[in-house]
């Protein structure tokens, strides 16, 4: 039995897959490798270029999810797995205190 070469990227936030490693993910996808991405948080503590496109945290998370889906198509990603954690934001931010934030979860 042969196994298809596979690449797995694990990232904290939606868009992290695109900034640094996007070219690498796209290269291996273009070579026919299976490229899978795991995103740990919903990204609601981040920002979005078109602030008028969102109204509150729920819609920001939805917008980030759409951006992630679009990026995955552009990069040739085989699958995306989004974990059910709220973005904790940056160190010492108010978002760290939210009970659903990743930083508040038991490991």
Order of alpha helices (4+ residues) and beta strands (2+ residues): beta-alpha-alpha-beta-alpha-beta
